Amino acid sequence: MTAMLHNLASSPNVISIHPVSSSHFKLQSIDSIAEKFAEVKKSLHPYIDQGKNPLQEPIERGSIPHTLEHITKEAASN
């Protein structure tokens, strides 16, 4: 997962990446996903302006509906 996040975050075409999770037993917890985001942010620090880093914090503990609502409002305002 960290290699994929690194590649996505390094792409000039990616604006934001929001972590989400579900209660499905096969999925990672939002805390685990957030740790991987933090790890990748730290490794990208020398290469990406942190003000433009697309890796975002979880919204409402990674709630898919809340995250979709947030990014829809964000896209509409831009």
N, CA, C and O atoms as a Tripos MOL2 file, in Angstrom:
@<TRIPOS>MOLECULE
protein
  312   311    78     0     0
PROTEIN
NO_CHARGES

@<TRIPOS>ATOM
      1 N           0.8170   -1.1910    0.0000 N.3       1 MET1
      2 CA          0.0000    0.0000    0.0000 C.3       1 MET1
      3 C           0.8620    1.2570    0.0000 C.2       1 MET1
      4 O           0.5180    2.2310   -0.6690 O.2       1 MET1
      5 N           1.9690    1.2610    0.7300 N.am      2 THR2
      6 CA          2.7880    2.4720    0.7920 C.3       2 THR2
      7 C           3.3910    2.8170   -0.5650 C.2       2 THR2
      8 O           3.5150    3.9960   -0.8970 O.2       2 THR2
      9 N           3.7690    1.8100   -1.3580 N.am      3 ALA3
     10 CA          4.3290    2.0870   -2.6850 C.3       3 ALA3
     11 C           3.2710    2.7220   -3.5830 C.2       3 ALA3
     12 O           3.5690    3.6560   -4.3290 O.2       3 ALA3
     13 N           2.0460    2.2240   -3.5160 N.am      4 MET4
     14 CA          0.9660    2.7940   -4.3110 C.3       4 MET4
     15 C           0.6830    4.2260   -3.8800 C.2       4 MET4
     16 O           0.5210    5.1040   -4.7270 O.2       4 MET4
     17 N           0.6210    4.4750   -2.5700 N.am      5 LEU5
     18 CA          0.3840    5.8320   -2.0730 C.3       5 LEU5
     19 C           1.5010    6.7730   -2.4990 C.2       5 LEU5
     20 O           1.2480    7.9180   -2.8740 O.2       5 LEU5
     21 N           2.7300    6.2930   -2.4410 N.am      6 HIS6
     22 CA          3.8710    7.1040   -2.8410 C.3       6 HIS6
     23 C           3.7480    7.4970   -4.3140 C.2       6 HIS6
     24 O           3.9600    8.6570   -4.6680 O.2       6 HIS6
     25 N           3.4100    6.5420   -5.1600 N.am      7 ASN7
     26 CA          3.2560    6.8280   -6.5910 C.3       7 ASN7
     27 C           2.1190    7.7980   -6.8520 C.2       7 ASN7
     28 O           2.2680    8.7350   -7.6370 O.2       7 ASN7
     29 N           0.9880    7.5840   -6.2060 N.am      8 LEU8
     30 CA         -0.1500    8.4850   -6.3960 C.3       8 LEU8
     31 C           0.1680    9.8940   -5.8960 C.2       8 LEU8
     32 O          -0.1130   10.8750   -6.5840 O.2       8 LEU8
     33 N           0.7470    9.9950   -4.7160 N.am      9 ALA9
     34 CA          1.0460   11.3040   -4.1270 C.3       9 ALA9
     35 C           2.1040   12.0510   -4.9290 C.2       9 ALA9
     36 O           2.1460   13.2810   -4.8920 O.2       9 ALA9
     37 N           2.9440   11.3460   -5.6380 N.am     10 SER10
     38 CA          3.9960   11.9640   -6.4440 C.3      10 SER10
     39 C           3.5010   12.4370   -7.8060 C.2      10 SER10
     40 O           4.1810   13.2020   -8.4900 O.2      10 SER10
     41 N           2.3230   11.9820   -8.1920 N.am     11 SER11
     42 CA          1.7940   12.3360   -9.5110 C.3      11 SER11
     43 C           1.2920   13.7830   -9.5320 C.2      11 SER11
     44 O           0.5620   14.1980   -8.6310 O.2      11 SER11
     45 N           1.6730   14.5390  -10.5380 N.am     12 PRO12
     46 CA          1.2000   15.9310  -10.6120 C.3      12 PRO12
     47 C          -0.2940   16.0170  -10.9360 C.2      12 PRO12
     48 O          -0.8980   17.0800  -10.7830 O.2      12 PRO12
     49 N          -0.8930   14.9140  -11.3800 N.am     13 ASN13
     50 CA         -2.3120   14.9060  -11.7320 C.3      13 ASN13
     51 C          -3.2360   14.6120  -10.5590 C.2      13 ASN13
     52 O          -4.4530   14.7540  -10.6810 O.2      13 ASN13
     53 N          -2.6770   14.2060   -9.4290 N.am     14 VAL14
     54 CA         -3.4960   13.8570   -8.2580 C.3      14 VAL14
     55 C          -3.5860   15.0680   -7.3440 C.2      14 VAL14
     56 O          -2.5690   15.6150   -6.9170 O.2      14 VAL14
     57 N          -4.8190   15.4810   -7.0460 N.am     15 ILE15
     58 CA         -5.0450   16.6630   -6.2200 C.3      15 ILE15
     59 C          -5.1720   16.2950   -4.7470 C.2      15 ILE15
     60 O          -4.5620   16.9380   -3.8920 O.2      15 ILE15
     61 N          -5.9620   15.2670   -4.4430 N.am     16 SER16
     62 CA         -6.1010   14.8520   -3.0480 C.3      16 SER16
     63 C          -6.4490   13.3670   -2.9630 C.2      16 SER16
     64 O          -7.1070   12.8000   -3.8350 O.2      16 SER16
     65 N          -5.9780   12.7680   -1.8720 N.am     17 ILE17
     66 CA         -6.2450   11.3640   -1.5830 C.3      17 ILE17
     67 C          -6.7580   11.3200   -0.1490 C.2      17 ILE17
     68 O          -6.0660   11.7200    0.7880 O.2      17 ILE17
     69 N          -7.9690   10.8320    0.0020 N.am     18 HIS18
     70 CA         -8.5990   10.7630    1.3260 C.3      18 HIS18
     71 C          -8.7230    9.3050    1.7540 C.2      18 HIS18
     72 O          -9.2630    8.4870    1.0100 O.2      18 HIS18
     73 N          -8.2300    8.9720    2.9430 N.am     19 PRO19
     74 CA         -8.3640    7.5990    3.4260 C.3      19 PRO19
     75 C          -9.7950    7.3110    3.8710 C.2      19 PRO19
     76 O         -10.4210    8.1330    4.5400 O.2      19 PRO19
     77 N         -10.3000    6.1540    3.5010 N.am     20 VAL20
     78 CA        -11.6190    5.7020    3.9420 C.3      20 VAL20
     79 C         -11.5030    4.2580    4.4060 C.2      20 VAL20
     80 O         -10.5610    3.5460    4.0580 O.2      20 VAL20
     81 N         -12.4720    3.8500    5.1870 N.am     21 SER21
     82 CA        -12.4960    2.4740    5.6510 C.3      21 SER21
     83 C         -13.9410    2.0520    5.8490 C.2      21 SER21
     84 O         -14.8650    2.8590    5.7490 O.2      21 SER21
     85 N         -14.1100    0.7860    6.1270 N.am     22 SER22
     86 CA        -15.4210    0.2090    6.3340 C.3      22 SER22
     87 C         -15.2940   -0.8120    7.4520 C.2      22 SER22
     88 O         -14.1910   -1.1610    7.8730 O.2      22 SER22
     89 N         -16.4120   -1.2700    7.9120 N.am     23 SER23
     90 CA        -16.3730   -2.2620    8.9980 C.3      23 SER23
     91 C         -16.1760   -3.6860    8.4850 C.2      23 SER23
     92 O         -16.2060   -4.6300    9.2740 O.2      23 SER23
     93 N         -15.9760   -3.8580    7.1930 N.am     24 HIS24
     94 CA        -15.7610   -5.1920    6.6410 C.3      24 HIS24
     95 C         -14.5140   -5.8040    7.2610 C.2      24 HIS24
     96 O         -13.4840   -5.1410    7.3860 O.2      24 HIS24
     97 N         -14.6090   -7.0570    7.6450 N.am     25 PHE25
     98 CA        -13.5180   -7.7090    8.3790 C.3      25 PHE25
     99 C         -12.2260   -7.8360    7.5730 C.2      25 PHE25
    100 O         -11.1620   -8.0060    8.1690 O.2      25 PHE25
    101 N         -12.2740   -7.7610    6.2580 N.am     26 LYS26
    102 CA        -11.0670   -7.9070    5.4500 C.3      26 LYS26
    103 C         -10.3320   -6.5780    5.2290 C.2      26 LYS26
    104 O          -9.2190   -6.5690    4.7030 O.2      26 LYS26
    105 N         -10.9340   -5.4840    5.6180 N.am     27 LEU27
    106 CA        -10.3260   -4.1730    5.3940 C.3      27 LEU27
    107 C          -9.5050   -3.7300    6.5960 C.2      27 LEU27
    108 O          -9.7750   -4.1150    7.7330 O.2      27 LEU27
    109 N          -8.5070   -2.9210    6.3200 N.am     28 GLN28
    110 CA         -7.6770   -2.3750    7.3870 C.3      28 GLN28
    111 C          -8.4500   -1.3000    8.1450 C.2      28 GLN28
    112 O          -9.3480   -0.6590    7.5990 O.2      28 GLN28
    113 N          -8.0920   -1.1180    9.3900 N.am     29 SER29
    114 CA         -8.7270   -0.0700   10.1930 C.3      29 SER29
    115 C          -8.2670    1.2960    9.6950 C.2      29 SER29
    116 O          -7.2180    1.4170    9.0620 O.2      29 SER29
    117 N          -9.0540    2.3080    9.9840 N.am     30 ILE30
    118 CA         -8.6950    3.6590    9.5660 C.3      30 ILE30
    119 C          -7.4100    4.1120   10.2590 C.2      30 ILE30
    120 O          -6.6540    4.9000    9.6910 O.2      30 ILE30
    121 N          -7.1530    3.6340   11.4600 N.am     31 ASP31
    122 CA         -5.9070    3.9850   12.1540 C.3      31 ASP31
    123 C          -4.6920    3.4250   11.4160 C.2      31 ASP31
    124 O          -3.6710    4.1000   11.2830 O.2      31 ASP31
    125 N          -4.8120    2.2010   10.9460 N.am     32 SER32
    126 CA         -3.7240    1.5840   10.1790 C.3      32 SER32
    127 C          -3.4920    2.3260    8.8660 C.2      32 SER32
    128 O          -2.3500    2.5630    8.4710 O.2      32 SER32
    129 N          -4.5710    2.6860    8.2030 N.am     33 ILE33
    130 CA         -4.4600    3.4220    6.9430 C.3      33 ILE33
    131 C          -3.8460    4.7960    7.1840 C.2      33 ILE33
    132 O          -2.9870    5.2340    6.4180 O.2      33 ILE33
    133 N          -4.2800    5.4810    8.2420 N.am     34 ALA34
    134 CA         -3.7470    6.8050    8.5680 C.3      34 ALA34
    135 C          -2.2510    6.7300    8.8800 C.2      34 ALA34
    136 O          -1.5030    7.6460    8.5380 O.2      34 ALA34
    137 N          -1.8090    5.6520    9.5240 N.am     35 GLU35
    138 CA         -0.3800    5.4610    9.8030 C.3      35 GLU35
    139 C           0.4100    5.3410    8.5010 C.2      35 GLU35
    140 O           1.4970    5.9040    8.3760 O.2      35 GLU35
    141 N          -0.1320    4.6180    7.5470 N.am     36 LYS36
    142 CA          0.5430    4.4700    6.2530 C.3      36 LYS36
    143 C           0.5880    5.8140    5.5150 C.2      36 LYS36
    144 O           1.5910    6.1330    4.8750 O.2      36 LYS36
    145 N          -0.4830    6.5970    5.5980 N.am     37 PHE37
    146 CA         -0.4810    7.9310    5.0050 C.3      37 PHE37
    147 C           0.6210    8.7790    5.6400 C.2      37 PHE37
    148 O           1.3640    9.4590    4.9340 O.2      37 PHE37
    149 N           0.7280    8.7420    6.9670 N.am     38 ALA38
    150 CA          1.7460    9.5290    7.6690 C.3      38 ALA38
    151 C           3.1490    9.0840    7.2740 C.2      38 ALA38
    152 O           4.0440    9.9130    7.1110 O.2      38 ALA38
    153 N           3.3400    7.7800    7.1210 N.am     39 GLU39
    154 CA          4.6400    7.2340    6.7140 C.3      39 GLU39
    155 C           5.0330    7.7530    5.3290 C.2      39 GLU39
    156 O           6.1750    8.1570    5.1100 O.2      39 GLU39
    157 N           4.0890    7.7380    4.4100 N.am     40 VAL40
    158 CA          4.3680    8.2000    3.0490 C.3      40 VAL40
    159 C           4.5800    9.7120    3.0370 C.2      40 VAL40
    160 O           5.4680   10.2000    2.3380 O.2      40 VAL40
    161 N           3.7780   10.4630    3.8010 N.am     41 LYS41
    162 CA          3.9720   11.9220    3.8900 C.3      41 LYS41
    163 C           5.3890   12.2380    4.3550 C.2      41 LYS41
    164 O           6.0510   13.1260    3.8180 O.2      41 LYS41
    165 N           5.8370   11.4980    5.3590 N.am     42 LYS42
    166 CA          7.1800   11.7240    5.9100 C.3      42 LYS42
    167 C           8.2510   11.4320    4.8620 C.2      42 LYS42
    168 O           9.2240   12.1770    4.7500 O.2      42 LYS42
    169 N           8.0820   10.3680    4.1030 N.am     43 SER43
    170 CA          9.0880   10.0140    3.0910 C.3      43 SER43
    171 C           9.0710   10.9830    1.9130 C.2      43 SER43
    172 O          10.0930   11.1670    1.2520 O.2      43 SER43
    173 N           7.9260   11.6010    1.6430 N.am     44 LEU44
    174 CA          7.8190   12.5420    0.5250 C.3      44 LEU44
    175 C           8.2280   13.9630    0.9040 C.2      44 LEU44
    176 O           8.4030   14.8150    0.0330 O.2      44 LEU44
    177 N           8.3770   14.2130    2.1800 N.am     45 HIS45
    178 CA          8.6610   15.5710    2.6620 C.3      45 HIS45
    179 C           9.7400   16.3100    1.8680 C.2      45 HIS45
    180 O           9.5320   17.4710    1.5160 O.2      45 HIS45
    181 N          10.8680   15.6930    1.5750 N.am     46 PRO46
    182 CA         11.9050   16.4320    0.8300 C.3      46 PRO46
    183 C          11.5360   16.7090   -0.6310 C.2      46 PRO46
    184 O          12.1320   17.5780   -1.2670 O.2      46 PRO46
    185 N          10.5640   15.9780   -1.1590 N.am     47 TYR47
    186 CA         10.2830   16.0360   -2.5880 C.3      47 TYR47
    187 C           9.0150   16.7990   -2.9670 C.2      47 TYR47
    188 O           8.8760   17.2520   -4.1030 O.2      47 TYR47
    189 N           8.0930   16.9400   -2.0160 N.am     48 ILE48
    190 CA          6.8090   17.5770   -2.3170 C.3      48 ILE48
    191 C           6.5710   18.7220   -1.3450 C.2      48 ILE48
    192 O           6.7890   18.5860   -0.1410 O.2      48 ILE48
    193 N           6.1250   19.8450   -1.8790 N.am     49 ASP49
    194 CA          5.7230   20.9680   -1.0370 C.3      49 ASP49
    195 C           4.5870   20.4850   -0.1450 C.2      49 ASP49
    196 O           3.5290   20.1130   -0.6530 O.2      49 ASP49
    197 N           4.7800   20.4820    1.1650 N.am     50 GLN50
    198 CA          3.7850   19.9310    2.0750 C.3      50 GLN50
    199 C           2.4540   20.6760    2.0050 C.2      50 GLN50
    200 O           1.4190   20.1100    2.3560 O.2      50 GLN50
    201 N           2.4590   21.9110    1.5690 N.am     51 GLY51
    202 CA          1.2040   22.6270    1.3830 C.3      51 GLY51
    203 C           0.3880   22.0570    0.2440 C.2      51 GLY51
    204 O          -0.8230   22.2670    0.1800 O.2      51 GLY51
    205 N           1.0420   21.3320   -0.6650 N.am     52 LYS52
    206 CA          0.3530   20.7580   -1.8190 C.3      52 LYS52
    207 C           0.3180   19.2340   -1.7650 C.2      52 LYS52
    208 O          -0.0630   18.5940   -2.7460 O.2      52 LYS52
    209 N           0.7020   18.6520   -0.6550 N.am     53 ASN53
    210 CA          0.7070   17.2000   -0.5310 C.3      53 ASN53
    211 C          -0.7300   16.6930   -0.6090 C.2      53 ASN53
    212 O          -1.5740   17.1350    0.1690 O.2      53 ASN53
    213 N          -1.0260   15.7780   -1.5270 N.am     54 PRO54
    214 CA         -2.4070   15.3180   -1.7000 C.3      54 PRO54
    215 C          -2.9090   14.3660   -0.6110 C.2      54 PRO54
    216 O          -4.1090   14.1010   -0.5400 O.2      54 PRO54
    217 N          -2.0290   13.8540    0.2270 N.am     55 LEU55
    218 CA         -2.4510   12.9100    1.2610 C.3      55 LEU55
    219 C          -3.1460   13.6580    2.3930 C.2      55 LEU55
    220 O          -2.5300   14.4720    3.0810 O.2      55 LEU55
    221 N          -4.4150   13.3800    2.5790 N.am     56 GLN56
    222 CA         -5.2490   14.0840    3.5470 C.3      56 GLN56
    223 C          -5.5010   13.2480    4.7980 C.2      56 GLN56
    224 O          -5.3160   12.0310    4.8010 O.2      56 GLN56
    225 N          -5.9260   13.9240    5.8500 N.am     57 GLU57
    226 CA         -6.3130   13.2460    7.0860 C.3      57 GLU57
    227 C          -7.6950   12.6050    6.8800 C.2      57 GLU57
    228 O          -8.4770   13.0750    6.0530 O.2      57 GLU57
    229 N          -7.9960   11.5350    7.6260 N.am     58 PRO58
    230 CA         -9.3230   10.9270    7.5080 C.3      58 PRO58
    231 C         -10.4200   11.9040    7.9430 C.2      58 PRO58
    232 O         -10.2290   12.7030    8.8600 O.2      58 PRO58
    233 N         -11.5540   11.8260    7.2780 N.am     59 ILE59
    234 CA        -12.7110   12.6350    7.6210 C.3      59 ILE59
    235 C         -13.7000   11.7380    8.3560 C.2      59 ILE59
    236 O         -14.0810   10.6770    7.8640 O.2      59 ILE59
    237 N         -14.1110   12.1860    9.5480 N.am     60 GLU60
    238 CA        -15.0790   11.4030   10.3390 C.3      60 GLU60
    239 C         -14.6600    9.9360   10.4550 C.2      60 GLU60
    240 O         -15.4420    9.0250   10.1810 O.2      60 GLU60
    241 N         -13.4180    9.7330   10.8640 N.am     61 ARG61
    242 CA        -12.8750    8.3760   11.0580 C.3      61 ARG61
    243 C         -12.9420    7.5210    9.7920 C.2      61 ARG61
    244 O         -13.1180    6.3060    9.8720 O.2      61 ARG61
    245 N         -12.8040    8.1480    8.6320 N.am     62 GLY62
    246 CA        -12.7670    7.4210    7.3750 C.3      62 GLY62
    247 C         -14.1310    7.0300    6.8450 C.2      62 GLY62
    248 O         -14.2480    6.1410    6.0030 O.2      62 GLY62
    249 N         -15.1630    7.6970    7.3410 N.am     63 SER63
    250 CA        -16.5290    7.4160    6.8820 C.3      63 SER63
    251 C         -16.6440    7.7160    5.3880 C.2      63 SER63
    252 O         -16.3490    8.8260    4.9450 O.2      63 SER63
    253 N         -17.0690    6.7260    4.6250 N.am     64 ILE64
    254 CA        -17.1910    6.9110    3.1770 C.3      64 ILE64
    255 C         -18.2340    7.9760    2.8410 C.2      64 ILE64
    256 O         -17.9400    8.8560    2.0330 O.2      64 ILE64
    257 N         -19.4520    7.9410    3.4260 N.am     65 PRO65
    258 CA        -20.4290    8.9820    3.0940 C.3      65 PRO65
    259 C         -19.9530   10.3980    3.4500 C.2      65 PRO65
    260 O         -20.1450   11.3290    2.6680 O.2      65 PRO65
    261 N         -19.3350   10.5610    4.6240 N.am     66 HIS66
    262 CA        -18.8510   11.8830    5.0250 C.3      66 HIS66
    263 C         -17.7040   12.3520    4.1290 C.2      66 HIS66
    264 O         -17.6150   13.5320    3.7890 O.2      66 HIS66
    265 N         -16.8390   11.4300    3.7550 N.am     67 THR67
    266 CA        -15.7240   11.7850    2.8820 C.3      67 THR67
    267 C         -16.2380   12.1970    1.5040 C.2      67 THR67
    268 O         -15.7730   13.1880    0.9400 O.2      67 THR67
    269 N         -17.1830   11.4510    0.9660 N.am     68 LEU68
    270 CA        -17.7520   11.8100   -0.3330 C.3      68 LEU68
    271 C         -18.4460   13.1690   -0.2810 C.2      68 LEU68
    272 O         -18.3250   13.9670   -1.2110 O.2      68 LEU68
    273 N         -19.1630   13.4270    0.7930 N.am     69 GLU69
    274 CA        -19.8230   14.7320    0.9470 C.3      69 GLU69
    275 C         -18.7820   15.8520    0.9810 C.2      69 GLU69
    276 O         -18.9510   16.8860    0.3340 O.2      69 GLU69
    277 N         -17.7090   15.6380    1.7380 N.am     70 HIS70
    278 CA        -16.6490   16.6400    1.8560 C.3      70 HIS70
    279 C         -15.9880   16.9220    0.5080 C.2      70 HIS70
    280 O         -15.8270   18.0830    0.1300 O.2      70 HIS70
    281 N         -15.6030   15.8740   -0.2180 N.am     71 ILE71
    282 CA        -14.8900   16.1050   -1.4770 C.3      71 ILE71
    283 C         -15.8210   16.6610   -2.5570 C.2      71 ILE71
    284 O         -15.3750   17.3800   -3.4510 O.2      71 ILE71
    285 N         -17.1010   16.3330   -2.4750 N.am     72 THR72
    286 CA        -18.0620   16.9100   -3.4190 C.3      72 THR72
    287 C         -18.1990   18.4130   -3.1880 C.2      72 THR72
    288 O         -18.2060   19.1930   -4.1400 O.2      72 THR72
    289 N         -18.3070   18.8160   -1.9290 N.am     73 LYS73
    290 CA        -18.3820   20.2490   -1.6020 C.3      73 LYS73
    291 C         -17.0840   20.9640   -1.9960 C.2      73 LYS73
    292 O         -17.1100   22.0750   -2.5240 O.2      73 LYS73
    293 N         -15.9480   20.3050   -1.7280 N.am     74 GLU74
    294 CA        -14.6340   20.8780   -2.0650 C.3      74 GLU74
    295 C         -14.5080   21.0820   -3.5860 C.2      74 GLU74
    296 O         -14.0340   22.1220   -4.0440 O.2      74 GLU74
    297 N         -14.9330   20.0900   -4.3450 N.am     75 ALA75
    298 CA        -14.8580   20.1810   -5.8180 C.3      75 ALA75
    299 C         -15.7930   21.2670   -6.3440 C.2      75 ALA75
    300 O         -15.4500   21.9880   -7.2800 O.2      75 ALA75
    301 N         -16.9760   21.3810   -5.7380 N.am     76 ALA76
    302 CA        -17.9390   22.3950   -6.1840 C.3      76 ALA76
    303 C         -17.4220   23.8110   -5.9170 C.2      76 ALA76
    304 O         -17.6930   24.7290   -6.6920 O.2      76 ALA76
    305 N         -16.6850   23.9840   -4.8320 N.am     77 SER77
    306 CA        -16.1820   25.3170   -4.4960 C.3      77 SER77
    307 C         -14.9640   25.6920   -5.3360 C.2      77 SER77
    308 O         -14.6250   26.8700   -5.4490 O.2      77 SER77
    309 N         -14.3100   24.6980   -5.9210 N.am     78 ASN78
    310 CA        -13.1400   24.9780   -6.7610 C.3      78 ASN78
    311 C         -13.5750   25.0800   -8.2020 C.2      78 ASN78
    312 O         -12.7470   25.3120   -9.0820 O.2      78 ASN78
@<TRIPOS>BOND
     1     1     2 1
     2     2     3 1
     3     3     4 2
     4     3     5 am
     5     5     6 1
     6     6     7 1
     7     7     8 2
     8     7     9 am
     9     9    10 1
    10    10    11 1
    11    11    12 2
    12    11    13 am
    13    13    14 1
    14    14    15 1
    15    15    16 2
    16    15    17 am
    17    17    18 1
    18    18    19 1
    19    19    20 2
    20    19    21 am
    21    21    22 1
    22    22    23 1
    23    23    24 2
    24    23    25 am
    25    25    26 1
    26    26    27 1
    27    27    28 2
    28    27    29 am
    29    29    30 1
    30    30    31 1
    31    31    32 2
    32    31    33 am
    33    33    34 1
    34    34    35 1
    35    35    36 2
    36    35    37 am
    37    37    38 1
    38    38    39 1
    39    39    40 2
    40    39    41 am
    41    41    42 1
    42    42    43 1
    43    43    44 2
    44    43    45 am
    45    45    46 1
    46    46    47 1
    47    47    48 2
    48    47    49 am
    49    49    50 1
    50    50    51 1
    51    51    52 2
    52    51    53 am
    53    53    54 1
    54    54    55 1
    55    55    56 2
    56    55    57 am
    57    57    58 1
    58    58    59 1
    59    59    60 2
    60    59    61 am
    61    61    62 1
    62    62    63 1
    63    63    64 2
    64    63    65 am
    65    65    66 1
    66    66    67 1
    67    67    68 2
    68    67    69 am
    69    69    70 1
    70    70    71 1
    71    71    72 2
    72    71    73 am
    73    73    74 1
    74    74    75 1
    75    75    76 2
    76    75    77 am
    77    77    78 1
    78    78    79 1
    79    79    80 2
    80    79    81 am
    81    81    82 1
    82    82    83 1
    83    83    84 2
    84    83    85 am
    85    85    86 1
    86    86    87 1
    87    87    88 2
    88    87    89 am
    89    89    90 1
    90    90    91 1
    91    91    92 2
    92    91    93 am
    93    93    94 1
    94    94    95 1
    95    95    96 2
    96    95    97 am
    97    97    98 1
    98    98    99 1
    99    99   100 2
   100    99   101 am
   101   101   102 1
   102   102   103 1
   103   103   104 2
   104   103   105 am
   105   105   106 1
   106   106   107 1
   107   107   108 2
   108   107   109 am
   109   109   110 1
   110   110   111 1
   111   111   112 2
   112   111   113 am
   113   113   114 1
   114   114   115 1
   115   115   116 2
   116   115   117 am
   117   117   118 1
   118   118   119 1
   119   119   120 2
   120   119   121 am
   121   121   122 1
   122   122   123 1
   123   123   124 2
   124   123   125 am
   125   125   126 1
   126   126   127 1
   127   127   128 2
   128   127   129 am
   129   129   130 1
   130   130   131 1
   131   131   132 2
   132   131   133 am
   133   133   134 1
   134   134   135 1
   135   135   136 2
   136   135   137 am
   137   137   138 1
   138   138   139 1
   139   139   140 2
   140   139   141 am
   141   141   142 1
   142   142   143 1
   143   143   144 2
   144   143   145 am
   145   145   146 1
   146   146   147 1
   147   147   148 2
   148   147   149 am
   149   149   150 1
   150   150   151 1
   151   151   152 2
   152   151   153 am
   153   153   154 1
   154   154   155 1
   155   155   156 2
   156   155   157 am
   157   157   158 1
   158   158   159 1
   159   159   160 2
   160   159   161 am
   161   161   162 1
   162   162   163 1
   163   163   164 2
   164   163   165 am
   165   165   166 1
   166   166   167 1
   167   167   168 2
   168   167   169 am
   169   169   170 1
   170   170   171 1
   171   171   172 2
   172   171   173 am
   173   173   174 1
   174   174   175 1
   175   175   176 2
   176   175   177 am
   177   177   178 1
   178   178   179 1
   179   179   180 2
   180   179   181 am
   181   181   182 1
   182   182   183 1
   183   183   184 2
   184   183   185 am
   185   185   186 1
   186   186   187 1
   187   187   188 2
   188   187   189 am
   189   189   190 1
   190   190   191 1
   191   191   192 2
   192   191   193 am
   193   193   194 1
   194   194   195 1
   195   195   196 2
   196   195   197 am
   197   197   198 1
   198   198   199 1
   199   199   200 2
   200   199   201 am
   201   201   202 1
   202   202   203 1
   203   203   204 2
   204   203   205 am
   205   205   206 1
   206   206   207 1
   207   207   208 2
   208   207   209 am
   209   209   210 1
   210   210   211 1
   211   211   212 2
   212   211   213 am
   213   213   214 1
   214   214   215 1
   215   215   216 2
   216   215   217 am
   217   217   218 1
   218   218   219 1
   219   219   220 2
   220   219   221 am
   221   221   222 1
   222   222   223 1
   223   223   224 2
   224   223   225 am
   225   225   226 1
   226   226   227 1
   227   227   228 2
   228   227   229 am
   229   229   230 1
   230   230   231 1
   231   231   232 2
   232   231   233 am
   233   233   234 1
   234   234   235 1
   235   235   236 2
   236   235   237 am
   237   237   238 1
   238   238   239 1
   239   239   240 2
   240   239   241 am
   241   241   242 1
   242   242   243 1
   243   243   244 2
   244   243   245 am
   245   245   246 1
   246   246   247 1
   247   247   248 2
   248   247   249 am
   249   249   250 1
   250   250   251 1
   251   251   252 2
   252   251   253 am
   253   253   254 1
   254   254   255 1
   255   255   256 2
   256   255   257 am
   257   257   258 1
   258   258   259 1
   259   259   260 2
   260   259   261 am
   261   261   262 1
   262   262   263 1
   263   263   264 2
   264   263   265 am
   265   265   266 1
   266   266   267 1
   267   267   268 2
   268   267   269 am
   269   269   270 1
   270   270   271 1
   271   271   272 2
   272   271   273 am
   273   273   274 1
   274   274   275 1
   275   275   276 2
   276   275   277 am
   277   277   278 1
   278   278   279 1
   279   279   280 2
   280   279   281 am
   281   281   282 1
   282   282   283 1
   283   283   284 2
   284   283   285 am
   285   285   286 1
   286   286   287 1
   287   287   288 2
   288   287   289 am
   289   289   290 1
   290   290   291 1
   291   291   292 2
   292   291   293 am
   293   293   294 1
   294   294   295 1
   295   295   296 2
   296   295   297 am
   297   297   298 1
   298   298   299 1
   299   299   300 2
   300   299   301 am
   301   301   302 1
   302   302   303 1
   303   303   304 2
   304   303   305 am
   305   305   306 1
   306   306   307 1
   307   307   308 2
   308   307   309 am
   309   309   310 1
   310   310   311 1
   311   311   312 2
@<TRIPOS>SUBSTRUCTURE
     1 MET1         2 RESIDUE 1 A MET
     2 THR2         6 RESIDUE 1 A THR
     3 ALA3        10 RESIDUE 1 A ALA
     4 MET4        14 RESIDUE 1 A MET
     5 LEU5        18 RESIDUE 1 A LEU
     6 HIS6        22 RESIDUE 1 A HIS
     7 ASN7        26 RESIDUE 1 A ASN
     8 LEU8        30 RESIDUE 1 A LEU
     9 ALA9        34 RESIDUE 1 A ALA
    10 SER10       38 RESIDUE 1 A SER
    11 SER11       42 RESIDUE 1 A SER
    12 PRO12       46 RESIDUE 1 A PRO
    13 ASN13       50 RESIDUE 1 A ASN
    14 VAL14       54 RESIDUE 1 A VAL
    15 ILE15       58 RESIDUE 1 A ILE
    16 SER16       62 RESIDUE 1 A SER
    17 ILE17       66 RESIDUE 1 A ILE
    18 HIS18       70 RESIDUE 1 A HIS
    19 PRO19       74 RESIDUE 1 A PRO
    20 VAL20       78 RESIDUE 1 A VAL
    21 SER21       82 RESIDUE 1 A SER
    22 SER22       86 RESIDUE 1 A SER
    23 SER23       90 RESIDUE 1 A SER
    24 HIS24       94 RESIDUE 1 A HIS
    25 PHE25       98 RESIDUE 1 A PHE
    26 LYS26      102 RESIDUE 1 A LYS
    27 LEU27      106 RESIDUE 1 A LEU
    28 GLN28      110 RESIDUE 1 A GLN
    29 SER29      114 RESIDUE 1 A SER
    30 ILE30      118 RESIDUE 1 A ILE
    31 ASP31      122 RESIDUE 1 A ASP
    32 SER32      126 RESIDUE 1 A SER
    33 ILE33      130 RESIDUE 1 A ILE
    34 ALA34      134 RESIDUE 1 A ALA
    35 GLU35      138 RESIDUE 1 A GLU
    36 LYS36      142 RESIDUE 1 A LYS
    37 PHE37      146 RESIDUE 1 A PHE
    38 ALA38      150 RESIDUE 1 A ALA
    39 GLU39      154 RESIDUE 1 A GLU
    40 VAL40      158 RESIDUE 1 A VAL
    41 LYS41      162 RESIDUE 1 A LYS
    42 LYS42      166 RESIDUE 1 A LYS
    43 SER43      170 RESIDUE 1 A SER
    44 LEU44      174 RESIDUE 1 A LEU
    45 HIS45      178 RESIDUE 1 A HIS
    46 PRO46      182 RESIDUE 1 A PRO
    47 TYR47      186 RESIDUE 1 A TYR
    48 ILE48      190 RESIDUE 1 A ILE
    49 ASP49      194 RESIDUE 1 A ASP
    50 GLN50      198 RESIDUE 1 A GLN
    51 GLY51      202 RESIDUE 1 A GLY
    52 LYS52      206 RESIDUE 1 A LYS
    53 ASN53      210 RESIDUE 1 A ASN
    54 PRO54      214 RESIDUE 1 A PRO
    55 LEU55      218 RESIDUE 1 A LEU
    56 GLN56      222 RESIDUE 1 A GLN
    57 GLU57      226 RESIDUE 1 A GLU
    58 PRO58      230 RESIDUE 1 A PRO
    59 ILE59      234 RESIDUE 1 A ILE
    60 GLU60      238 RESIDUE 1 A GLU
    61 ARG61      242 RESIDUE 1 A ARG
    62 GLY62      246 RESIDUE 1 A GLY
    63 SER63      250 RESIDUE 1 A SER
    64 ILE64      254 RESIDUE 1 A ILE
    65 PRO65      258 RESIDUE 1 A PRO
    66 HIS66      262 RESIDUE 1 A HIS
    67 THR67      266 RESIDUE 1 A THR
    68 LEU68      270 RESIDUE 1 A LEU
    69 GLU69      274 RESIDUE 1 A GLU
    70 HIS70      278 RESIDUE 1 A HIS
    71 ILE71      282 RESIDUE 1 A ILE
    72 THR72      286 RESIDUE 1 A THR
    73 LYS73      290 RESIDUE 1 A LYS
    74 GLU74      294 RESIDUE 1 A GLU
    75 ALA75      298 RESIDUE 1 A ALA
    76 ALA76      302 RESIDUE 1 A ALA
    77 SER77      306 RESIDUE 1 A SER
    78 ASN78      310 RESIDUE 1 A ASN
